């Protein structure tokens, strides 16, 4: 992890609301000795409606709101040293992009929104915008606090080539596990083909059933080899079977996982809308926090 540029946290825009993203970003920054930048978009459509079209009144109101946010941040961080970025931007996506490009963080922390899946596809929330476009890792957090020590689970695809996205995932998971003195494990989900699809192929179903054990053995050996390569004890690895998202969500809930680390690659609009992305799907279903790691060759379209 390139720690030179530190951590960037985006606050929720409700002045009086709790700020779980800030609380966890502060814990990460303290643990790793990283600089922390706190950003908030102070734009208020309610304020604009209240003051009307008078430009001077709008400017005065914006300054007052900005000062209120500055004080709110000071109250929240206490004696922790942070850089504050408070600005009013009507275009929320542009504000996100410009802040990320100017700060060049190694990690972004954001409170994941609670909208349903359909609403998220129609009105893209900022956690999805950051996952899709930001050039660095994005930590999407919920309100519950982490355990002490936190349990960190890395979801990997060990049949891939060494040094790829899996390596980035486990390295990020290990880095934060070391900084937080947490418990690290790696899981791999073996997703079998839908039996209804196999039935279409007629004789393919019994053939697949006969080969299922060998497929399972192959994935178990791949996970064991991955653990050996990454110096991870065998007892800290688990092979799961089932639909990827649902299986990961159930496992994390049952095992008390605090932080799930996953990888993501860029998808075009059609793929994302019709097929979905595992990282984004997890955000709408899991109650634990999700750290989304990008591959080294990830090409951000935020320029």
N, C-alpha and C positions, 0 to 999 in steps of 0.2 A: 504494500500500500504506500503510495506517495503521500506522505503526511505533511509536506511542506505548506500546502494551502489550507489545511485544517478542515473544519466542519462548518457547514452552513445549515442553519435551521430556519424553516419558515413557520411563523406563528399563525395560529387561527385568528381570523379577523374580528372575533368578538372580544372586545376590550376586557370584559369581566370574566371571561371563560377560563377554566384551567388550561394549562398549556403542557400536555404530556410530552409533546415533541421536544420542548425546551428542557424539561426535566431530564429526559433521557440523553439528549445531546450534551447537556452539562456533565452528566455522569461519564459519558464516553470521552469528552474532552479532558476532564480531570484525570481519568484513568490513563489516557495515552499521552497526556501533556501536549495536547493540540490546541491551537487557537480556535476560537469559536466566534462566528458571525451570526447575529440574530437579525432576521429580516421580517418585515411585515408590510403588507399593502394596506395603508391607512385610508384608502378611498372608501367613501360612504355614500351610497345612493340615497339613503334616508336623509343624510345631511343636505345633499343637493336639493332634494325636494323641499326640505324645511326652509332653506334660506332663499330659494327661488333663483332667478337668473342674474341677480346682481353679482358681477364678477368680484368686486371688492369684498362683499360679504362672504362669498365662497372662499376666497383666499384667507380671510381672517379665520373662518371656521376650520379650514384645512390646517392652519398653523396651530390652532388650539387642540385639534385632534392629534396632531403629530406630537405636541408636547405631552399630551395625556399618555400616548404610547411610550414615549421616552421614559416617563415616570413609571409606567407599568412594568417596563422591562427592567428598570433599575430595582424595583421592588422584588421582582421575580428572581433575578440573578444574585441579589445580595452583594457580597464582596467579590464574586467571580468577575474577572475581567473579560469583557466581551466587546466586539465591535458592533455597533447598532446601525441598521439601515432601515430607516422609516421613510416611506414615500407614498404618495397618493397616485395610483395609476388606474384609470378606468379599464384599460385593456389588461386583464389579469395575466393572460398567457405571455404577452410581451414583457410585462414586469418580471415574471418568472425567468424568462429567457435572458433578459438583460442582467438580472442579478446573478444568475449562474455564470454567465460569460465573464462578468466583471470580477467575481470572487474566485472563480476557478477552484472550487472546493474538491477535496478528495472524497468527501462523503456529504450527502444531503440528507437531512432528517425532516420528516413531515408527518403530521397527524393524518392518518388515512380517513377519508370521509365515509359516511355511513349510507350513502345512496345505494339503491338497488341496482342490479345489473343493467336493466333497460335504461334507467335514467343516466347511468354512467356512459352508455354508448351514445346517448343523444346529447348530453352535456358533459363533456370530458372533464373530470375533476383534476385537481393539480397533481395528485399522486400519480395518476396515469400519465399525465403530461410529462412529469419528471422521469418516470420509468421509460417512456418511449423516446424522449428527446435528450435528456441531460447526458453529458459525456462521462459521468462518474457513477459510482454506486449510490443507491437511494434506499434509505431505511424508512419504511412506512410503519408507524407505530399506532397502537391502540392505547386506551387509557390505563389498563391495569399495570401496576409496577412489576418490574422483574423480580425473580427470586434472588436470593443471595446464598450461594453463588447462582448466577443465571445458567440455564441449560440451553446450549446452542446446538442446533441441528442443521447440518449441511445436506441438502438434497443434491445428489450427484448422478451422473450417467457414466459409470466407469468403463463402459465398452468403447468410449470415445478415445481418441489418440491422447497420449500423455502430453501435458503442457497446454491443453486447450482450456475451454471454459470451466471444466471441472477443477482444474488446478487453481484457477482464479477464485472459484467458489470456496474450496477448502482452505486456501490461503487466507482469504478474508475471514472465514469462520474461525480459523486458528488464531489469527491476529487478535480479534476481539475477545476470543476466549482467554487468551493470555493476558490481555490488558485488564479484563474484568474478573480474572481468576475463576472463570466459568468451567462448566463441564461440556466437552466437545464430543459430538458423535456424527457419523455420516450414515445416511440412509439412501437406498436406491429402490425405486418403485418399478417392478416388472409389470407392465400392462399387457395383458393377453388380448388377442383379437376378439371382437364381439362374436359370440357363437352364432348369432343370426347371420352374420356375414359369411362365416364358415359353412353354414348350412346351404347357402346359395351355391357353394362349390361342390355340394353333394358329398363325394367321398373324402373331401379334404378334412372333414371334422374328425373322423377316427384317426386319420393320419396325424393331425395336429395333436390330438389327445395322446397318441403314442409318443410324440416327440416333446410333450410339455415338460416332462422331467428333465430331459437333456437340455432344453432351453433354460429351465430353472438352474440347473447345474452350471451352465455356461455363465449366467449372470452372477451366480454366487461366487464362482472363481474369479470373474472380472472384478467384483467388489473386493474380494480378498487380495487380489493383486494391487488394486488401487490403494487399499489400506497399507499394504507392505511398502508401496512406493512413497506414500505420504507419511510413513512412520506413525500410523494410527493403529492402536491395539485392535485385534479382531473383535473383542467384546464391545468395542465402541462403534461397531457397524451393524446395520440391520437391513436385511432384504425384505421388502414388502411386496405384496401382489394386489393388483386391482387398478381401477381408474386413478390416474395420477393425482388429480386435485383432491378428490374425495378421500383417497387413502392417506395422503399427507395430512389433510385437515384432521381426520379421525386419529391418526397416530399422534400428532402434536397435542391434541386435546387429552388423549388417554395418558400420555407420558409426561405431561406438564412441561412441554417445550416453551421457553420464553421467546426465543428468536430463531426463526427459520431462514436459512440462507439459501437462495436459489439464483440460478443464472438466467439471463434473458438475451435474446438476439432481436434485432430490428425486424419488424413485420410490416408488410404493406397494409393499406387500409382494408382491403378485401379480406386478407387472411385474418386480420385482427377481428373484424366484425363477424365473419362467418365461423371461424374456427376458435377464436379466442386465444389468449396467451396464458400459459400456466401461472406466471407471476401475477398477472392482473386478475385472473380467476381466483387465485388464493386470497387476494385482498378482500373480496366480497364474501368469503366463506369462513375464513379462519379468525379466531379470536386472539392469536398470538401475533407478535410483530414479524415483519418480513423484510429482510435485507436483500435487495435485488442487485446482483453483481453483473457488470457488463464485460464482454470479452475485450481483450486488448485491441482488437481491430474494429471495435464498435465505432461506427461513423455517425456522429450526431449531425442532424440537419439544422441545429441551432448555431448559426454563424453570425 
